Amino acid sequence: MFTGGCECGKVRFEVNKVRETVTVCHCSQCRRTSGHFWASTHAPFSDVTFLKDEGLEWFASSDFACRGFCRFCGSSLFYKMNDETGIGIAAGCLDQTSGMKVSKHIFAADKGEYYEIADGKPVHEAGG
């Protein structure tokens, strides 16, 4: 069982299992909403149980996806494609991440000029 939540505690959730790999997205939208780049794991949305959702808001960030965040503290928590049953969960909002590893970088063509991708993981210029 994995647990997680936002900085102020007004969003708390648990999920039975998450993917052990973390995908790092460098697209401009993820950089704007996260403040750097977006690093997330994945789980079926039906496996997520919200223990507290007082602060949970969903923003339609495009015609095909929405992002979940806390309206009180601003924590960026989730990314969900409208036509998929899974949900991206910010790796940084999980309480425990033991055993999780970065597997790849996507949309690297859009990365910020102020940093390098130097961890040796596969790099995809677009999605991947």
PyMOL CGO cylinders between C-alpha atoms (Angstrom):
from pymol import cmd
from pymol.cgo import CYLINDER

trace = [
    CYLINDER, 0.00, 0.00, 0.00, 1.28, 3.45, -0.92, 0.3, 1, 1, 1, 1, 1, 1,
    CYLINDER, 1.28, 3.45, -0.92, 0.09, 6.69, 0.64, 0.3, 1, 1, 1, 1, 1, 1,
    CYLINDER, 0.09, 6.69, 0.64, 0.60, 10.27, -0.40, 0.3, 1, 1, 1, 1, 1, 1,
    CYLINDER, 0.60, 10.27, -0.40, -0.76, 13.75, -0.38, 0.3, 1, 1, 1, 1, 1, 1,
    CYLINDER, -0.76, 13.75, -0.38, -0.23, 17.44, -0.73, 0.3, 1, 1, 1, 1, 1, 1,
    CYLINDER, -0.23, 17.44, -0.73, 1.94, 19.73, 1.39, 0.3, 1, 1, 1, 1, 1, 1,
    CYLINDER, 1.94, 19.73, 1.39, -0.89, 21.07, 3.59, 0.3, 1, 1, 1, 1, 1, 1,
    CYLINDER, -0.89, 21.07, 3.59, -2.59, 17.70, 4.09, 0.3, 1, 1, 1, 1, 1, 1,
    CYLINDER, -2.59, 17.70, 4.09, -5.97, 18.63, 2.61, 0.3, 1, 1, 1, 1, 1, 1,
    CYLINDER, -5.97, 18.63, 2.61, -5.49, 15.96, -0.06, 0.3, 1, 1, 1, 1, 1, 1,
    CYLINDER, -5.49, 15.96, -0.06, -4.52, 12.47, 1.13, 0.3, 1, 1, 1, 1, 1, 1,
    CYLINDER, -4.52, 12.47, 1.13, -4.81, 9.23, -0.78, 0.3, 1, 1, 1, 1, 1, 1,
    CYLINDER, -4.81, 9.23, -0.78, -3.77, 5.61, -0.80, 0.3, 1, 1, 1, 1, 1, 1,
    CYLINDER, -3.77, 5.61, -0.80, -3.19, 3.28, -3.70, 0.3, 1, 1, 1, 1, 1, 1,
    CYLINDER, -3.19, 3.28, -3.70, -2.61, -0.47, -3.57, 0.3, 1, 1, 1, 1, 1, 1,
    CYLINDER, -2.61, -0.47, -3.57, 0.29, -0.51, -5.99, 0.3, 1, 1, 1, 1, 1, 1,
    CYLINDER, 0.29, -0.51, -5.99, 2.11, 1.94, -8.22, 0.3, 1, 1, 1, 1, 1, 1,
    CYLINDER, 2.11, 1.94, -8.22, 4.45, 1.32, -11.14, 0.3, 1, 1, 1, 1, 1, 1,
    CYLINDER, 4.45, 1.32, -11.14, 8.02, 1.00, -9.84, 0.3, 1, 1, 1, 1, 1, 1,
    CYLINDER, 8.02, 1.00, -9.84, 9.34, 3.20, -12.63, 0.3, 1, 1, 1, 1, 1, 1,
    CYLINDER, 9.34, 3.20, -12.63, 9.19, 6.97, -12.77, 0.3, 1, 1, 1, 1, 1, 1,
    CYLINDER, 9.19, 6.97, -12.77, 8.84, 8.84, -16.05, 0.3, 1, 1, 1, 1, 1, 1,
    CYLINDER, 8.84, 8.84, -16.05, 10.29, 12.35, -16.20, 0.3, 1, 1, 1, 1, 1, 1,
    CYLINDER, 10.29, 12.35, -16.20, 8.47, 14.74, -18.54, 0.3, 1, 1, 1, 1, 1, 1,
    CYLINDER, 8.47, 14.74, -18.54, 10.22, 17.90, -19.70, 0.3, 1, 1, 1, 1, 1, 1,
    CYLINDER, 10.22, 17.90, -19.70, 7.40, 19.42, -21.81, 0.3, 1, 1, 1, 1, 1, 1,
    CYLINDER, 7.40, 19.42, -21.81, 6.68, 23.10, -21.30, 0.3, 1, 1, 1, 1, 1, 1,
    CYLINDER, 6.68, 23.10, -21.30, 3.26, 22.42, -19.74, 0.3, 1, 1, 1, 1, 1, 1,
    CYLINDER, 3.26, 22.42, -19.74, 4.70, 20.04, -17.13, 0.3, 1, 1, 1, 1, 1, 1,
    CYLINDER, 4.70, 20.04, -17.13, 7.51, 22.49, -16.40, 0.3, 1, 1, 1, 1, 1, 1,
    CYLINDER, 7.51, 22.49, -16.40, 5.03, 25.32, -15.83, 0.3, 1, 1, 1, 1, 1, 1,
    CYLINDER, 5.03, 25.32, -15.83, 2.69, 23.33, -13.59, 0.3, 1, 1, 1, 1, 1, 1,
    CYLINDER, 2.69, 23.33, -13.59, 5.45, 21.72, -11.51, 0.3, 1, 1, 1, 1, 1, 1,
    CYLINDER, 5.45, 21.72, -11.51, 8.03, 24.49, -11.47, 0.3, 1, 1, 1, 1, 1, 1,
    CYLINDER, 8.03, 24.49, -11.47, 10.75, 22.28, -13.01, 0.3, 1, 1, 1, 1, 1, 1,
    CYLINDER, 10.75, 22.28, -13.01, 9.94, 18.94, -14.64, 0.3, 1, 1, 1, 1, 1, 1,
    CYLINDER, 9.94, 18.94, -14.64, 7.23, 16.40, -13.89, 0.3, 1, 1, 1, 1, 1, 1,
    CYLINDER, 7.23, 16.40, -13.89, 8.28, 13.05, -12.43, 0.3, 1, 1, 1, 1, 1, 1,
    CYLINDER, 8.28, 13.05, -12.43, 5.49, 10.52, -12.06, 0.3, 1, 1, 1, 1, 1, 1,
    CYLINDER, 5.49, 10.52, -12.06, 4.61, 6.93, -11.54, 0.3, 1, 1, 1, 1, 1, 1,
    CYLINDER, 4.61, 6.93, -11.54, 1.33, 5.36, -12.65, 0.3, 1, 1, 1, 1, 1, 1,
    CYLINDER, 1.33, 5.36, -12.65, -1.58, 3.31, -11.30, 0.3, 1, 1, 1, 1, 1, 1,
    CYLINDER, -1.58, 3.31, -11.30, -5.13, 2.42, -12.30, 0.3, 1, 1, 1, 1, 1, 1,
    CYLINDER, -5.13, 2.42, -12.30, -7.38, 5.29, -11.23, 0.3, 1, 1, 1, 1, 1, 1,
    CYLINDER, -7.38, 5.29, -11.23, -9.81, 2.78, -9.74, 0.3, 1, 1, 1, 1, 1, 1,
    CYLINDER, -9.81, 2.78, -9.74, -7.06, 1.71, -7.29, 0.3, 1, 1, 1, 1, 1, 1,
    CYLINDER, -7.06, 1.71, -7.29, -6.75, 5.22, -5.81, 0.3, 1, 1, 1, 1, 1, 1,
    CYLINDER, -6.75, 5.22, -5.81, -8.77, 5.89, -2.66, 0.3, 1, 1, 1, 1, 1, 1,
    CYLINDER, -8.77, 5.89, -2.66, -9.02, 9.47, -1.45, 0.3, 1, 1, 1, 1, 1, 1,
    CYLINDER, -9.02, 9.47, -1.45, -8.80, 9.68, 2.33, 0.3, 1, 1, 1, 1, 1, 1,
    CYLINDER, -8.80, 9.68, 2.33, -9.12, 13.49, 2.22, 0.3, 1, 1, 1, 1, 1, 1,
    CYLINDER, -9.12, 13.49, 2.22, -10.10, 15.44, -0.87, 0.3, 1, 1, 1, 1, 1, 1,
    CYLINDER, -10.10, 15.44, -0.87, -11.08, 18.81, 0.61, 0.3, 1, 1, 1, 1, 1, 1,
    CYLINDER, -11.08, 18.81, 0.61, -8.41, 20.54, -1.46, 0.3, 1, 1, 1, 1, 1, 1,
    CYLINDER, -8.41, 20.54, -1.46, -8.51, 18.42, -4.62, 0.3, 1, 1, 1, 1, 1, 1,
    CYLINDER, -8.51, 18.42, -4.62, -9.24, 20.35, -7.80, 0.3, 1, 1, 1, 1, 1, 1,
    CYLINDER, -9.24, 20.35, -7.80, -8.97, 19.22, -11.42, 0.3, 1, 1, 1, 1, 1, 1,
    CYLINDER, -8.97, 19.22, -11.42, -7.75, 21.54, -14.15, 0.3, 1, 1, 1, 1, 1, 1,
    CYLINDER, -7.75, 21.54, -14.15, -8.44, 20.69, -17.81, 0.3, 1, 1, 1, 1, 1, 1,
    CYLINDER, -8.44, 20.69, -17.81, -4.92, 21.43, -19.05, 0.3, 1, 1, 1, 1, 1, 1,
    CYLINDER, -4.92, 21.43, -19.05, -5.75, 20.38, -22.62, 0.3, 1, 1, 1, 1, 1, 1,
    CYLINDER, -5.75, 20.38, -22.62, -8.56, 18.85, -24.66, 0.3, 1, 1, 1, 1, 1, 1,
    CYLINDER, -8.56, 18.85, -24.66, -7.25, 15.38, -23.78, 0.3, 1, 1, 1, 1, 1, 1,
    CYLINDER, -7.25, 15.38, -23.78, -6.02, 15.53, -20.16, 0.3, 1, 1, 1, 1, 1, 1,
    CYLINDER, -6.02, 15.53, -20.16, -6.52, 17.08, -16.74, 0.3, 1, 1, 1, 1, 1, 1,
    CYLINDER, -6.52, 17.08, -16.74, -4.26, 17.72, -13.77, 0.3, 1, 1, 1, 1, 1, 1,
    CYLINDER, -4.26, 17.72, -13.77, -5.12, 17.29, -10.11, 0.3, 1, 1, 1, 1, 1, 1,
    CYLINDER, -5.12, 17.29, -10.11, -3.74, 19.73, -7.56, 0.3, 1, 1, 1, 1, 1, 1,
    CYLINDER, -3.74, 19.73, -7.56, -4.46, 21.08, -4.10, 0.3, 1, 1, 1, 1, 1, 1,
    CYLINDER, -4.46, 21.08, -4.10, -6.33, 24.38, -4.22, 0.3, 1, 1, 1, 1, 1, 1,
    CYLINDER, -6.33, 24.38, -4.22, -4.99, 25.35, -0.79, 0.3, 1, 1, 1, 1, 1, 1,
    CYLINDER, -4.99, 25.35, -0.79, -1.24, 24.75, -1.04, 0.3, 1, 1, 1, 1, 1, 1,
    CYLINDER, -1.24, 24.75, -1.04, -0.85, 24.41, -4.82, 0.3, 1, 1, 1, 1, 1, 1,
    CYLINDER, -0.85, 24.41, -4.82, 0.77, 20.97, -4.78, 0.3, 1, 1, 1, 1, 1, 1,
    CYLINDER, 0.77, 20.97, -4.78, 0.75, 19.36, -8.22, 0.3, 1, 1, 1, 1, 1, 1,
    CYLINDER, 0.75, 19.36, -8.22, -0.39, 15.76, -7.64, 0.3, 1, 1, 1, 1, 1, 1,
    CYLINDER, -0.39, 15.76, -7.64, -1.94, 13.99, -10.64, 0.3, 1, 1, 1, 1, 1, 1,
    CYLINDER, -1.94, 13.99, -10.64, -2.09, 13.82, -14.43, 0.3, 1, 1, 1, 1, 1, 1,
    CYLINDER, -2.09, 13.82, -14.43, -4.96, 11.95, -16.07, 0.3, 1, 1, 1, 1, 1, 1,
    CYLINDER, -4.96, 11.95, -16.07, -5.65, 11.40, -19.76, 0.3, 1, 1, 1, 1, 1, 1,
    CYLINDER, -5.65, 11.40, -19.76, -9.40, 11.74, -20.43, 0.3, 1, 1, 1, 1, 1, 1,
    CYLINDER, -9.40, 11.74, -20.43, -9.65, 8.49, -22.38, 0.3, 1, 1, 1, 1, 1, 1,
    CYLINDER, -9.65, 8.49, -22.38, -7.49, 6.29, -20.15, 0.3, 1, 1, 1, 1, 1, 1,
    CYLINDER, -7.49, 6.29, -20.15, -8.26, 4.38, -16.96, 0.3, 1, 1, 1, 1, 1, 1,
    CYLINDER, -8.26, 4.38, -16.96, -4.86, 5.08, -15.40, 0.3, 1, 1, 1, 1, 1, 1,
    CYLINDER, -4.86, 5.08, -15.40, -3.52, 8.10, -13.57, 0.3, 1, 1, 1, 1, 1, 1,
    CYLINDER, -3.52, 8.10, -13.57, -0.07, 9.65, -13.32, 0.3, 1, 1, 1, 1, 1, 1,
    CYLINDER, -0.07, 9.65, -13.32, 0.87, 10.24, -9.70, 0.3, 1, 1, 1, 1, 1, 1,
    CYLINDER, 0.87, 10.24, -9.70, 3.62, 12.72, -8.82, 0.3, 1, 1, 1, 1, 1, 1,
    CYLINDER, 3.62, 12.72, -8.82, 6.46, 10.66, -7.37, 0.3, 1, 1, 1, 1, 1, 1,
    CYLINDER, 6.46, 10.66, -7.37, 7.27, 13.53, -5.02, 0.3, 1, 1, 1, 1, 1, 1,
    CYLINDER, 7.27, 13.53, -5.02, 3.87, 13.41, -3.32, 0.3, 1, 1, 1, 1, 1, 1,
    CYLINDER, 3.87, 13.41, -3.32, 4.26, 9.77, -2.23, 0.3, 1, 1, 1, 1, 1, 1,
    CYLINDER, 4.26, 9.77, -2.23, 5.20, 9.14, 1.38, 0.3, 1, 1, 1, 1, 1, 1,
    CYLINDER, 5.20, 9.14, 1.38, 7.48, 6.24, 0.50, 0.3, 1, 1, 1, 1, 1, 1,
    CYLINDER, 7.48, 6.24, 0.50, 9.38, 5.67, -2.75, 0.3, 1, 1, 1, 1, 1, 1,
    CYLINDER, 9.38, 5.67, -2.75, 11.70, 2.82, -1.83, 0.3, 1, 1, 1, 1, 1, 1,
    CYLINDER, 11.70, 2.82, -1.83, 12.53, 0.74, -4.89, 0.3, 1, 1, 1, 1, 1, 1,
    CYLINDER, 12.53, 0.74, -4.89, 11.33, 3.31, -7.41, 0.3, 1, 1, 1, 1, 1, 1,
    CYLINDER, 11.33, 3.31, -7.41, 13.70, 4.33, -10.21, 0.3, 1, 1, 1, 1, 1, 1,
    CYLINDER, 13.70, 4.33, -10.21, 13.62, 6.79, -13.11, 0.3, 1, 1, 1, 1, 1, 1,
    CYLINDER, 13.62, 6.79, -13.11, 13.11, 4.80, -16.32, 0.3, 1, 1, 1, 1, 1, 1,
    CYLINDER, 13.11, 4.80, -16.32, 13.06, 7.45, -19.05, 0.3, 1, 1, 1, 1, 1, 1,
    CYLINDER, 13.06, 7.45, -19.05, 12.82, 11.11, -19.98, 0.3, 1, 1, 1, 1, 1, 1,
    CYLINDER, 12.82, 11.11, -19.98, 10.13, 12.29, -22.41, 0.3, 1, 1, 1, 1, 1, 1,
    CYLINDER, 10.13, 12.29, -22.41, 9.66, 15.53, -24.36, 0.3, 1, 1, 1, 1, 1, 1,
    CYLINDER, 9.66, 15.53, -24.36, 13.32, 16.32, -23.83, 0.3, 1, 1, 1, 1, 1, 1,
    CYLINDER, 13.32, 16.32, -23.83, 13.27, 18.68, -26.82, 0.3, 1, 1, 1, 1, 1, 1,
    CYLINDER, 13.27, 18.68, -26.82, 11.25, 21.07, -24.62, 0.3, 1, 1, 1, 1, 1, 1,
    CYLINDER, 11.25, 21.07, -24.62, 13.48, 20.89, -21.52, 0.3, 1, 1, 1, 1, 1, 1,
    CYLINDER, 13.48, 20.89, -21.52, 14.69, 24.03, -19.83, 0.3, 1, 1, 1, 1, 1, 1,
    CYLINDER, 14.69, 24.03, -19.83, 18.06, 25.34, -20.99, 0.3, 1, 1, 1, 1, 1, 1,
    CYLINDER, 18.06, 25.34, -20.99, 19.31, 25.68, -17.41, 0.3, 1, 1, 1, 1, 1, 1,
    CYLINDER, 19.31, 25.68, -17.41, 19.80, 21.95, -16.75, 0.3, 1, 1, 1, 1, 1, 1,
    CYLINDER, 19.80, 21.95, -16.75, 21.16, 18.80, -18.38, 0.3, 1, 1, 1, 1, 1, 1,
    CYLINDER, 21.16, 18.80, -18.38, 19.74, 15.29, -18.47, 0.3, 1, 1, 1, 1, 1, 1,
    CYLINDER, 19.74, 15.29, -18.47, 22.73, 13.27, -17.35, 0.3, 1, 1, 1, 1, 1, 1,
    CYLINDER, 22.73, 13.27, -17.35, 21.46, 10.18, -15.52, 0.3, 1, 1, 1, 1, 1, 1,
    CYLINDER, 21.46, 10.18, -15.52, 22.03, 7.77, -18.41, 0.3, 1, 1, 1, 1, 1, 1,
    CYLINDER, 22.03, 7.77, -18.41, 18.35, 6.84, -18.75, 0.3, 1, 1, 1, 1, 1, 1,
    CYLINDER, 18.35, 6.84, -18.75, 16.70, 6.74, -22.21, 0.3, 1, 1, 1, 1, 1, 1,
    CYLINDER, 16.70, 6.74, -22.21, 15.86, 10.19, -23.56, 0.3, 1, 1, 1, 1, 1, 1,
    CYLINDER, 15.86, 10.19, -23.56, 12.97, 10.72, -26.00, 0.3, 1, 1, 1, 1, 1, 1,
    CYLINDER, 12.97, 10.72, -26.00, 12.76, 14.06, -27.83, 0.3, 1, 1, 1, 1, 1, 1,
    CYLINDER, 12.76, 14.06, -27.83, 8.95, 13.74, -27.89, 0.3, 1, 1, 1, 1, 1, 1,
    CYLINDER, 8.95, 13.74, -27.89, 6.67, 11.27, -26.08, 0.3, 1, 1, 1, 1, 1, 1,
    CYLINDER, 6.67, 11.27, -26.08, 7.94, 7.80, -25.46, 0.3, 1, 1, 1, 1, 1, 1,
]
cmd.load_cgo(trace, "trace")
